[in-house]
Structures are given as C-alpha cells and as structure tokens.
Amino acid sequence: MDGLSRRSVLWGSSALGAVGALGIVAPSPAWSWSPSQSVIGAGTGMDPKYVWDDEADRIVAGLFERDEVDLVNDLLAGWTHNEQPLPAGLPSDLAAFLERARQLPSWTDQTKLTRVFDFYERRGLYLGILYGFGSGMMSCVIPREARAVYYSAGGADMKDRIAKTAKLGYDIGTKNAFGTGGQMVVTCLKTRLTHSAVRYLLPKSGHWKAGAEETLPISQADIMVTWHSLATFSRNKLDAWKVPMPAADSEAFLHLWQITAHMLGVKDEYIPATWVSANDQARQVLDPILAPTTEGKALAHILLNLAAEYDGGLTKPMLHAFARYCLGEQIATWLEIPKSPYDGMIKAGWPPFIKFREFGLALPLAPEGYWMFDEFLRQGVLFFLGEGKRVNITLPTGNNPN
Ligand code: HEM
C-alpha cells in the first residue's frame, strides 16, 4: 500500500490501493524514521519492532514465577488516582519500578496539558466518536493487535475488555488527566503491566503461536501503530471534518498523546515531536500493515454486536453506519460491515452537524437529527463504562481458552 492510499484511509475516503484492496500486504519497509524527529531529538535509531519493555517485562515475569499476580491485582485495585501513594505490601521490585515509572517526563509542558482539557471540553464529542468507531474498529485490521487481543484472556470476554479500554479513553479526557485528581498515570501504568503480562502469557498460547509472525507480542513499533490509529488518525480526521484547530489546540492534543505514549513505556526516541513527524512515522509503520484477518473480522463482529444484547439490535444499523463513515469503504468492506439504511444520512448529516456545533448555524436536518448524535454517544459511553460500575484494569492470568 503506498503513502497516498494510506492517506486515503486516514482521511476517510474509500479508495485504497489495489494491493491493499486484495488484502495482499507489501512487506514493511526497513525502519528509517529518524530519532531526530522525536520529542527528545536523539536516540539509537534501532528498529522498534525489536524493542519491547525489558524492565517491566522482567518484573512481571517475576510476579508470575513467584505466583504473586493475584496478590498484586488485589492490592492495586484500590490504587486509582495519580497522587495516591502506592498500596503497602507490593513486591519490592514492583513498588520501586512503579515509583520510578509514575514520574512524568522532563519534557512535560503543563501549559499544554491544561489547555488540552479546554480542547476536550469543546471537541470531546468528536473524539469519542473517532476513538470508538474509528480507532477501536481499526484495531481489527491491525493484524498483530487483532490476533493478540483475540487469543489473550480479553478475547473471551470482549465486553469486559472494552470497558477496560474505554476507561483509558475516558481518563485521558478528564481535567488534570495526568495531574492531581486525575487517573491517567495509574491507568497507563496498569496498562503497561498488562502488556507485560500479555508478553509473558501469549507466547504460551498454541493458537497465537500458530499464526504469529513475531515471537514476542506488543513491540514498541506495535504500540506506536496503535498510537497512530488513535492520535494521528483522530487529528487527521478533525481536519478532514473541517473542525477549526488553532495551533495551540493541535499542539496540546499532540502533547497529551506524547505523555500517554511515554507513560505506556514507549521510549522517547520513538515518540514524534510534531504532527508532521507523526504522519511520517504512521506512513512507515501503519500504512503497510493494515489488512483483514480471520481474528480481526471475528472481533469486529463481536464488537458490533455487543449492544444488541441490550437493545435487541435496534442500534446495530446505526453502529454499522458510523463505523463505515469513520473508517471508509475499504476497511468497512474488509471487516464485512453490512451496508446500513443510515449510511446516507450520516454522510449527509454529519458535516452540517459539525458546522452547527462549531458555528451555531442551524442544522438543515430535523432537530431529532442532532439530538440523536449526542444521545447516541451518551448511550455508548454508558454502555462501555458498565452503567456506573467501577472499571479496574487487572493483569490477566491466562489466555483465551477458545
Ligand atoms: C490491554 C490500551 C497497544 C494488546 C490493554 C488495556 C488498555 C490498553 C487500556 C487494558 C484493558 C484490558 O486489560 O483488557 C492500549 C493502548 C495502546 C495499546 C492505549 C497503544 C497506544 C496495544 C498493542 C497490542 C495490545 C499494540 C497488541 C499488539 C493488548 C492485549 C491486552 C491489552 C492483548 C490484554 C487483554 C486481556 O485482558 O487479555 N491495552 N493498548 N495493546 N492490550 Fe493494549
């Protein structure tokens, strides 16, 4: 898939290159993204496909070997807020690691982090839609991620998995996400430990091993692929949807995601300094790998059917239409998302809806039209977050048995 066709995916048009359309993916080019494009402007230049998270992996492997994972999950259940001290009784190596890893990087810019909440207040609706229907569904055409999710414990209980993932999507948009009162530091660190647990467990899964091209899952390159499917994709879509983006908003949004990557254990040399550098990297790590897989299609099917358990399938056509609109024709086709009677309405109604929200112009559709968009999101968030139940990210202790 070439750069142009990749841009078509990111920007939401339906065209993909013929190679991509056939699902025959060209081999990834050699890593050439320069660390000079990163937040710290320097680094080894090593291909992140072969870099994982050695320190966290070693500590989590120790927890499994000493049979301490359940104890750690119990102790960490009450650790929720950034400023909270670590619970007493944690194994000493884990406690020392978490104390170090909870520190924000030296390049943190508090002004940007303050501004980003103001941005979220104004644009959180669009970001919620993009994370849920764009990035969330796009993960189903990221083959390594789709297989890792499908064969890990979460693959057997996707509702639980989505609630936990939605927690990060929720925490990142709150006031002081990385400061006092926020929860993002804790959420990122629990996620980092979870990823290490997956690296320990998944290579023991015969199902995963049978299809995986990598020996160890969730490399730093894989994390950045997912990062682009969230951050870079959403940033580009906001432009495509003509949402006004003052430079300060754009930089604040990037900074939020830069800090998130750091707190998830990504080395600073792989974290892009600018959106231009982010798009450069995305073209290299994400463009060539998007493809359908059996596991990804199964996950997409599960995801799009989750709400039916509650509403008897009432919102399914709407979910399909939103997913198609956010992802574009090619990915929707890969994931076998059925055409929906709402496809035309969303396509025609969403741009004026954005204009309405941005400029206060009257919407040229019935008022029910724009109420529907808001209500739809509220329902979605309620659903994902389990109707008020507190969601806690825990280290998995096994793989998907199926
Ligand atoms: C778990 C976020 C990258 C595979 C999680 C969880 C979160 C999360 C919040 C906890 C939810 C849970 O335990 O179910 C992220 C973010 C990423 C990222 C923000 C990048 C920016 C990746 C990548 C892969 C991956 C690249 C695979 C290639 C998994 C798996 C689990 C997990 C298998 C555990 C599911 C289970 O419980 O069995 N991730 N993730 N993640 N993630 Fe990630």
Boltz pocket constraint, residues with backbone or C-beta under 6 A from the ligand:
constraints:
  - pocket:
      binder: B
      contacts: [[A, 144], [A, 145], [A, 146], [A, 148], [A, 149], [A, 152], [A, 153], [A, 154], [A, 155], [A, 160], [A, 161], [A, 162], [A, 164], [A, 165], [A, 168], [A, 187], [A, 191], [A, 194], [A, 195], [A, 198], [A, 217], [A, 218], [A, 219], [A, 222], [A, 223], [A, 224], [A, 226], [A, 227], [A, 230], [A, 264], [A, 393], [A, 394], [A, 396], [A, 398]]
      max_distance: 6.0
